[in-house]
Amino acid sequence: MAGTHRVFIPAAQIGPLYERIREAFKTEAVSPRLEKPMPVLNLSGLACYELAVVGSSWRCRTPFIYPLLSTRPNLAYPEWRGRPLEHIPGADWVILGGNPEHFADVLLDATKNCDWESVSLIPYLKVGGQLQRKRQETDVPVRLKKVWHFVNHVAVARIMAELIDLPEDRWHETGYVAVQDHYGKFSPYIEARLANAPKLVIELGCGLGQTTRSLAARFPDAKVIGLDVSRESLTVAREKFRLPNLEYREFDFANRFAFEDGSVDLIVSSSALNISDNQMRTAAETFRILSQDGLLVNGCIFEPFHTYWDFPQSAFRLSRSNLLLDDWLAAATKHGNGMELYHWTQAQSDHYFAASKLDSFKTLYGAWVQNIEHTPFVPYDYPQCTGYMVVGGKAVTGASIRVPASNHMDALEEILGSYERSPEPMKELAGMNWITVAASQDLYPEAGEYLSACLPGAADIIGQVLDPGVLNHLRHLAA
């Protein structure tokens, strides 16, 4: 038996939750016991997980937070050794919202799987103390492995004959979204940062091959190779694009890159490096094959974007579409390469945002996007969607480069801090999005107090946006 399990609940929320729990456990041997309310929940006394991601320096120390850490479909980091996080005993639980009926079922299921002797439901009135961020001896280590379900090749397989039959300028008629030639967007960075004329050029994740084709046309004296995991995409690329110096090969991030050390002079990638399930391994392989003065130009979603806009859902976890900049900067520095980060200004879409269906959000977002200057070399900041990572060649790591820390809570304070330096339209958009996310999680009004206590460096921002009165109003509307 695994002893007593502690569940901490804001005192004002205990009534309806306790009734649901009693109902769920009425035929079970273990009956949760309702304890006397505690005046202050001391964060320093909580039993925690030490969450870490395989192949990354990312870390987060936290108790189990319901619903923000509960298992949901299609997560990037769903479980450890076949077990969802809530079935790994040893950490306390803190309840910040969610559906009472669902929570009662989750608690019952976990009680059976963890074989707890007893369950104590502990109401609390306030939150105090500090949640230590460094690993403690009593922490439960949990190693999460990223899972990525790459779906593009499934779509391409369905429409492969259409793609082959149609001219390139009509590929969009198939409904497939990844039909862009990104060379024009990469070109300014290549031309400005490439140190020498390349002999070998590769594109990691070439898709249908348009960008690789344009690279081959730009560098006719170089061997240019497009690499992708999708055989169907490569079939289309080989059929449609034929140049003397152009080749397409099958490739998977899980394998060692099939190139000699220091043999590649230019590496280009678009929305591919972020799907690697082991960021450290992929970064090490990328820089292993890059020549001494070689250049990497990558465009994709960076993790800080989701951490910022998906708050508070991002409070204790990563998203699934992430490139972890700290891992890549460490790898680049180890190989003696400079790194520069820029905003991919044209890669904006409202479908990334939880509040995108609100008319007020759409109007404000549309006006904001129209004022974005679509020029290269715009400095990257955390709230921006997609970014360029330019490494090697003539790139220099500047003192002002924005790369959040590997400790998630340190990073979160820094990322949320960008709210204060944002223009007013972005602040308003962020507020709408955070409230929408909080409402979708059915968070209690007390959730803001807990998050502020965990993130004292961002407490003012959290207090401004996650107003308890607004959260309470949203919960009443949902009810």
C-alpha positions as CSV (number, residue, x, y, z in Angstrom):
1,M,0.0,0.0,0.0
2,A,1.2,3.5,-0.8
3,G,0.2,5.3,2.4
4,T,-2.0,8.5,2.6
5,H,-2.6,10.6,-0.4
6,R,-3.1,14.4,0.2
7,V,-5.5,16.5,-2.0
8,F,-5.5,20.2,-1.4
9,I,-8.7,22.1,-2.4
10,P,-9.6,25.8,-2.0
11,A,-12.0,25.9,0.9
12,A,-14.7,27.8,-1.0
13,Q,-14.9,25.0,-3.6
14,I,-15.0,21.9,-1.3
15,G,-18.8,21.6,-1.1
16,P,-19.9,20.4,-4.5
17,L,-16.6,18.6,-5.1
18,Y,-16.8,16.6,-1.9
19,E,-20.4,15.4,-2.8
20,R,-19.2,14.1,-6.1
21,I,-16.2,12.4,-4.5
22,R,-18.4,10.7,-1.9
23,E,-20.8,9.5,-4.6
24,A,-17.9,8.1,-6.7
25,F,-16.3,6.3,-3.7
26,K,-19.5,5.0,-2.1
27,T,-18.8,1.3,-2.9
28,E,-15.0,1.4,-2.4
29,A,-12.9,0.2,0.5
30,V,-11.1,3.5,0.7
31,S,-13.3,6.5,1.7
32,P,-11.7,9.9,1.3
33,R,-11.6,11.8,4.6
34,L,-12.5,15.5,4.7
35,E,-10.0,17.2,7.0
36,K,-10.3,20.5,8.9
37,P,-9.5,23.6,6.8
38,M,-5.9,24.8,7.0
39,P,-5.4,28.6,7.2
40,V,-2.5,28.6,4.8
41,L,-1.3,26.1,2.1
42,N,2.5,26.3,2.5
43,L,4.0,25.6,-1.0
44,S,7.3,24.7,0.5
45,G,5.8,21.7,2.2
46,L,4.2,20.1,-0.9
47,A,5.4,16.8,-2.2
48,C,6.4,17.2,-5.9
49,Y,7.2,15.6,-9.1
50,E,10.5,16.5,-10.8
51,L,9.4,16.5,-14.4
52,A,12.1,16.3,-17.1
53,V,12.0,15.6,-20.8
54,V,14.1,13.0,-22.4
55,G,16.6,14.7,-24.8
56,S,16.2,18.1,-23.2
57,S,17.5,20.2,-20.4
58,W,13.9,21.2,-19.6
59,R,12.8,20.8,-15.9
60,C,9.7,21.6,-13.8
61,R,9.2,20.9,-10.1
62,T,5.5,20.8,-9.2
63,P,2.8,18.8,-7.4
64,F,0.1,17.3,-9.6
65,I,-2.2,20.2,-10.6
66,Y,-5.7,19.3,-11.7
67,P,-6.8,20.1,-14.3
68,L,-3.7,21.6,-15.7
69,L,-1.6,18.4,-15.6
70,S,-4.4,15.9,-16.1
71,T,-4.1,13.5,-19.0
72,R,-5.8,14.7,-22.2
73,P,-5.8,13.2,-25.7
74,N,-3.1,14.2,-28.2
75,L,-0.6,15.5,-25.7
76,A,3.0,15.7,-26.7
77,Y,4.2,14.2,-23.3
78,P,1.2,12.0,-22.2
79,E,2.7,9.5,-19.9
80,W,5.8,7.9,-18.4
81,R,6.5,4.1,-18.8
82,G,2.9,3.6,-19.9
83,R,1.4,5.5,-16.9
84,P,-0.4,8.8,-16.9
85,L,1.0,11.3,-14.5
86,E,-1.9,11.0,-12.1
87,H,-1.1,7.3,-11.7
88,I,2.4,7.9,-10.5
89,P,2.3,8.1,-6.6
90,G,4.4,10.3,-4.3
91,A,3.3,13.8,-5.2
92,D,0.5,15.8,-3.5
93,W,-2.4,17.0,-5.6
94,V,-3.7,20.6,-5.8
95,I,-7.1,21.2,-7.3
96,L,-7.5,24.5,-9.2
97,G,-10.7,23.8,-11.1
98,G,-12.2,21.4,-13.6
99,N,-15.4,19.4,-13.8
100,P,-16.2,17.9,-10.3
101,E,-17.7,14.7,-11.7
102,H,-14.6,14.1,-13.9
103,F,-12.2,14.9,-11.1
104,A,-14.0,12.4,-8.8
105,D,-13.6,9.7,-11.5
106,V,-9.9,10.6,-11.9
107,L,-9.3,10.5,-8.1
108,L,-11.0,7.1,-7.9
109,D,-9.1,5.7,-10.8
110,A,-5.8,6.9,-9.3
111,T,-6.6,5.6,-5.9
112,K,-7.0,2.1,-7.4
113,N,-3.9,2.3,-9.5
114,C,-1.7,3.8,-6.8
115,D,-3.1,1.5,-4.1
116,W,-3.4,4.3,-1.6
117,E,-4.4,3.3,2.0
118,S,-6.3,6.5,2.5
119,V,-7.1,9.8,0.8
120,S,-7.2,13.1,2.7
121,L,-9.1,16.0,1.3
122,I,-7.6,19.2,2.8
123,P,-9.4,22.6,2.3
124,Y,-7.2,25.6,2.5
125,L,-8.0,29.3,2.8
126,K,-4.8,31.0,1.5
127,V,-1.6,30.1,-0.3
128,G,1.8,31.0,1.2
129,G,5.5,30.1,1.2
130,Q,7.6,29.4,-1.8
131,L,7.6,26.4,-4.1
132,Q,11.3,25.5,-4.5
133,R,12.4,25.1,-8.1
134,K,15.5,23.0,-7.6
135,R,15.1,19.3,-7.2
136,Q,14.6,18.1,-3.6
137,E,15.7,14.6,-2.4
138,T,12.1,13.6,-1.7
139,D,10.9,14.5,-5.3
140,V,9.4,11.8,-7.5
141,P,11.5,11.8,-10.7
142,V,9.4,11.5,-13.9
143,R,11.0,11.4,-17.3
144,L,8.7,12.3,-20.1
145,K,9.3,11.4,-23.8
146,K,7.9,13.5,-26.5
147,V,5.5,11.9,-28.8
148,W,4.8,13.4,-32.2
149,H,2.2,12.0,-34.7
150,F,3.4,13.3,-38.0
151,V,0.2,13.5,-40.2
152,N,1.3,15.3,-43.3
153,H,2.3,12.2,-45.2
154,V,-1.2,10.7,-44.6
155,A,-2.7,13.8,-46.2
156,V,-0.2,13.6,-49.1
157,A,-0.9,9.9,-49.6
158,R,-4.6,10.7,-50.1
159,I,-4.0,13.4,-52.8
160,M,-0.6,12.2,-54.2
161,A,-2.1,11.6,-57.7
162,E,-3.6,15.1,-57.7
163,L,-0.4,16.7,-56.7
164,I,1.5,15.0,-59.5
165,D,-1.1,15.9,-62.1
166,L,-1.6,19.5,-61.1
167,P,0.9,22.2,-61.9
168,E,2.6,23.6,-58.8
169,D,0.7,26.9,-58.8
170,R,-2.5,24.9,-58.4
171,W,-1.5,22.6,-55.5
172,H,-3.5,24.8,-53.1
173,E,-6.7,23.6,-54.8
174,T,-6.1,20.2,-53.2
175,G,-6.7,21.7,-49.7
176,Y,-3.3,20.6,-48.5
177,V,-1.7,23.5,-46.6
178,A,2.0,22.7,-46.9
179,V,2.5,23.7,-50.5
180,Q,4.7,26.8,-50.1
181,D,8.1,27.5,-51.4
182,H,9.9,29.1,-48.5
183,Y,13.1,30.0,-50.2
184,G,12.1,33.6,-50.7
185,K,11.7,34.0,-46.9
186,F,15.0,32.2,-46.1
187,S,16.9,34.0,-48.8
188,P,17.8,37.2,-46.9
189,Y,19.3,35.2,-44.0
190,I,21.2,32.9,-46.3
191,E,22.6,35.8,-48.4
192,A,23.6,37.9,-45.3
193,R,25.0,35.1,-43.1
194,L,26.5,32.5,-45.4
195,A,30.2,32.7,-45.2
196,N,31.3,30.8,-48.3
197,A,29.8,29.4,-51.5
198,P,28.4,26.0,-50.4
199,K,29.4,22.6,-51.9
200,L,26.7,20.6,-50.2
201,V,23.2,21.9,-49.2
202,I,20.5,20.0,-47.4
203,E,16.9,20.7,-46.4
204,L,15.7,18.9,-43.3
205,G,12.0,18.1,-43.8
206,C,11.6,19.2,-47.4
207,G,8.0,18.1,-47.8
208,L,6.9,18.4,-51.4
209,G,10.4,19.7,-52.3
210,Q,9.7,23.3,-53.6
211,T,12.2,25.0,-51.3
212,T,14.9,22.4,-52.1
213,R,14.3,23.0,-55.8
214,S,14.8,26.7,-55.3
215,L,18.0,26.1,-53.4
216,A,19.3,23.9,-56.2
217,A,18.5,26.7,-58.7
218,R,20.2,29.3,-56.5
219,F,23.4,27.2,-56.0
220,P,23.9,25.3,-59.3
221,D,27.5,24.4,-58.4
222,A,26.4,22.7,-55.1
223,K,24.9,19.3,-54.5
224,V,21.4,20.0,-53.0
225,I,19.5,17.2,-51.1
226,G,16.0,17.3,-49.8
227,L,15.3,15.0,-46.8
228,D,11.9,14.0,-45.5
229,V,10.1,11.2,-43.5
230,S,7.2,11.0,-46.0
231,R,7.8,8.7,-48.9
232,E,4.6,10.1,-50.6
233,S,6.0,13.6,-50.4
234,L,9.3,12.5,-51.9
235,T,7.5,10.7,-54.7
236,V,5.8,14.0,-55.7
237,A,9.1,16.0,-55.3
238,R,11.0,13.6,-57.5
239,E,8.3,13.6,-60.2
240,K,7.9,17.4,-60.3
241,F,11.3,18.8,-59.7
242,R,14.3,17.6,-61.7
243,L,17.7,19.5,-61.8
244,P,21.1,18.1,-62.4
245,N,22.3,18.9,-58.8
246,L,19.1,18.0,-57.0
247,E,18.3,14.8,-55.1
248,Y,15.6,13.7,-52.6
249,R,16.1,11.1,-49.9
250,E,14.1,9.5,-47.1
251,F,15.1,10.6,-43.6
252,D,14.0,10.3,-40.0
253,F,15.2,12.3,-37.0
254,A,15.4,9.1,-34.9
255,N,18.4,8.0,-37.0
256,R,22.0,9.2,-37.3
257,F,22.2,11.8,-40.1
258,A,23.8,10.1,-43.1
259,F,26.5,12.7,-43.7
260,E,30.1,12.9,-42.7
261,D,31.3,15.2,-39.9
262,G,31.6,18.8,-41.1
263,S,30.5,18.0,-44.7
264,V,27.4,20.2,-45.1
265,D,27.8,23.9,-45.8
266,L,24.2,25.0,-45.7
267,I,21.2,23.4,-43.8
268,V,17.7,24.8,-44.2
269,S,14.6,23.6,-42.4
270,S,11.0,24.7,-42.1
271,S,8.6,23.5,-39.4
272,A,10.6,20.2,-39.0
273,L,13.2,20.5,-36.3
274,N,10.5,21.2,-33.8
275,I,8.9,17.8,-34.3
276,S,12.0,15.9,-33.3
277,D,11.3,13.8,-30.2
278,N,14.9,14.4,-28.9
279,Q,16.0,18.0,-29.2
280,M,19.5,17.5,-27.9
281,R,20.2,14.6,-30.2
282,T,18.9,16.4,-33.2
283,A,20.8,19.6,-32.4
284,A,24.0,17.6,-31.8
285,E,23.6,15.7,-35.2
286,T,22.8,19.0,-37.0
287,F,25.9,20.7,-35.8
288,R,28.0,17.5,-36.2
289,I,27.5,17.5,-40.0
290,L,27.7,21.3,-40.4
291,S,31.0,22.5,-41.8
292,Q,33.3,24.9,-39.8
293,D,31.8,28.0,-41.5
294,G,28.5,26.4,-42.4
295,L,25.1,27.9,-41.8
296,L,21.8,26.6,-40.4
297,V,18.6,28.6,-41.2
298,N,15.6,27.2,-39.5
299,G,12.0,28.5,-39.4
300,C,9.4,27.0,-37.1
301,I,7.3,27.6,-34.0
302,F,9.4,28.2,-30.8
303,E,8.1,26.9,-27.5
304,P,8.0,30.4,-25.8
305,F,5.1,31.3,-28.1
306,H,2.9,28.6,-26.7
307,T,4.1,29.1,-23.2
308,Y,3.0,32.8,-23.4
309,W,-0.3,32.5,-25.3
310,D,-1.5,29.2,-23.8
311,F,-1.1,30.4,-20.2
312,P,-2.4,29.2,-17.7
313,Q,-2.6,25.8,-19.5
314,S,1.2,26.1,-20.0
315,A,1.9,26.8,-16.4
316,F,3.5,23.4,-15.7
317,R,3.9,21.7,-19.1
318,L,5.2,22.1,-22.6
319,S,3.2,22.2,-25.8
320,R,3.5,19.6,-28.6
321,S,4.8,22.0,-31.2
322,N,8.0,23.1,-29.6
323,L,11.5,23.9,-30.4
324,L,13.4,24.3,-27.1
325,L,15.8,27.3,-27.7
326,D,17.9,26.6,-24.7
327,D,18.9,23.2,-26.0
328,W,19.8,24.6,-29.4
329,L,21.8,27.5,-28.0
330,A,23.8,25.1,-25.8
331,A,24.5,22.8,-28.8
332,A,25.5,25.7,-31.0
333,T,27.8,27.2,-28.4
334,K,29.4,23.8,-27.8
335,H,30.2,23.6,-31.5
336,G,31.5,27.2,-31.6
337,N,28.7,28.6,-33.6
338,G,26.9,31.9,-33.1
339,M,23.1,32.0,-32.9
340,E,20.7,34.8,-33.9
341,L,16.8,34.7,-33.5
342,Y,14.4,36.6,-35.7
343,H,10.6,36.8,-36.1
344,W,9.1,35.1,-39.1
345,T,6.7,38.0,-39.6
346,Q,4.6,36.5,-42.3
347,A,3.8,33.3,-40.3
348,Q,0.8,34.7,-38.4
349,S,-2.6,32.9,-38.2
350,D,-5.4,33.4,-35.7
351,H,-6.0,29.6,-35.6
352,Y,-3.1,29.3,-33.1
353,F,-5.1,31.2,-30.4
354,A,-7.7,29.9,-28.0
355,A,-9.8,33.1,-28.3
356,S,-9.8,33.1,-32.1
357,K,-13.6,32.5,-32.2
358,L,-14.4,35.6,-30.3
359,D,-15.5,38.5,-32.5
360,S,-13.7,41.0,-30.4
361,F,-10.5,39.0,-30.6
362,K,-10.8,38.6,-34.4
363,T,-11.2,42.4,-34.9
364,L,-8.3,43.3,-32.7
365,Y,-6.1,40.6,-34.0
366,G,-6.8,41.6,-37.6
367,A,-5.8,45.2,-36.9
368,W,-2.7,44.1,-35.1
369,V,-1.5,41.8,-37.9
370,Q,-2.1,44.5,-40.5
371,N,0.4,46.7,-38.7
372,I,3.2,44.1,-38.6
373,E,6.1,45.1,-40.8
374,H,6.9,42.2,-43.0
375,T,10.7,42.6,-43.4
376,P,13.6,40.3,-42.5
377,F,15.8,40.6,-39.4
378,V,12.9,41.7,-37.0
379,P,14.2,40.7,-33.5
380,Y,12.4,37.7,-32.0
381,D,10.4,38.1,-28.8
382,Y,8.4,35.5,-26.9
383,P,4.8,36.4,-27.8
384,Q,5.7,36.2,-31.5
385,C,4.5,33.1,-33.4
386,T,7.1,31.6,-35.6
387,G,10.8,32.4,-35.6
388,Y,14.0,32.1,-37.6
389,M,17.0,30.5,-35.8
390,V,20.1,31.4,-37.7
391,V,23.2,29.5,-36.6
392,G,26.8,29.5,-37.8
393,G,28.2,31.3,-40.8
394,K,28.5,35.0,-40.0
395,A,25.9,34.8,-37.2
396,V,27.0,36.2,-33.8
397,T,25.3,35.4,-30.5
398,G,24.4,38.8,-29.1
399,A,24.1,39.7,-25.4
400,S,20.4,40.5,-25.9
401,I,19.4,37.2,-27.4
402,R,16.1,36.0,-25.8
403,V,16.4,32.3,-24.8
404,P,14.4,31.3,-21.8
405,A,15.9,29.2,-19.0
406,S,15.6,25.4,-19.0
407,N,13.8,25.5,-15.6
408,H,10.2,25.9,-16.6
409,M,9.2,28.2,-13.8
410,D,12.1,30.5,-14.3
411,A,11.4,30.6,-18.0
412,L,7.7,31.2,-17.4
413,E,8.3,34.3,-15.3
414,E,10.5,35.7,-17.9
415,I,8.2,34.8,-20.8
416,L,5.1,36.3,-19.1
417,G,7.2,39.3,-18.3
418,S,7.1,40.2,-22.0
419,Y,3.4,41.2,-21.4
420,E,4.6,44.5,-19.8
421,R,6.7,45.5,-22.8
422,S,4.0,44.6,-25.4
423,P,1.9,47.3,-27.1
424,E,-1.6,47.8,-25.7
425,P,-3.3,45.7,-28.5
426,M,-1.1,42.7,-27.7
427,K,-1.9,43.1,-24.0
428,E,-5.6,43.1,-24.7
429,L,-5.2,40.0,-27.0
430,A,-3.2,38.2,-24.4
431,G,-5.8,39.0,-21.7
432,M,-8.6,37.6,-23.9
433,N,-6.6,34.5,-24.7
434,W,-5.6,33.7,-21.1
435,I,-9.1,34.2,-19.8
436,T,-10.4,31.9,-22.6
437,V,-7.9,29.2,-21.7
438,A,-8.8,29.5,-18.0
439,A,-12.5,29.3,-18.9
440,S,-11.9,26.2,-21.0
441,Q,-10.2,24.6,-18.1
442,D,-13.0,25.7,-15.7
443,L,-10.4,27.2,-13.3
444,Y,-11.5,28.4,-9.9
445,P,-11.2,32.1,-8.9
446,E,-8.5,30.9,-6.5
447,A,-6.3,29.6,-9.4
448,G,-4.8,33.0,-9.9
449,E,-3.6,33.2,-6.3
450,Y,-1.9,29.8,-6.5
451,L,-0.2,30.6,-9.8
452,S,0.9,34.0,-8.5
453,A,2.4,32.3,-5.5
454,C,4.3,29.8,-7.7
455,L,5.4,32.7,-10.0
456,P,6.0,35.7,-7.8
457,G,8.0,37.4,-10.5
458,A,4.9,37.5,-12.7
459,A,2.3,37.9,-9.9
460,D,1.3,41.4,-10.9
461,I,0.7,40.3,-14.5
462,I,-1.3,37.2,-13.4
463,G,-3.3,39.3,-11.1
464,Q,-4.2,41.8,-13.8
465,V,-5.3,39.2,-16.3
466,L,-6.7,36.3,-14.3
467,D,-8.9,38.4,-12.2
468,P,-10.8,36.3,-9.6
469,G,-14.0,38.1,-10.2
470,V,-13.8,37.4,-13.9
471,L,-13.0,33.7,-13.4
472,N,-15.9,33.4,-10.9
473,H,-18.2,35.0,-13.5
474,L,-17.1,32.6,-16.2
475,R,-17.6,29.6,-13.9
476,H,-21.2,30.8,-13.1
477,L,-21.9,31.3,-16.8
478,A,-20.6,27.7,-17.5
479,A,-22.8,26.4,-14.7
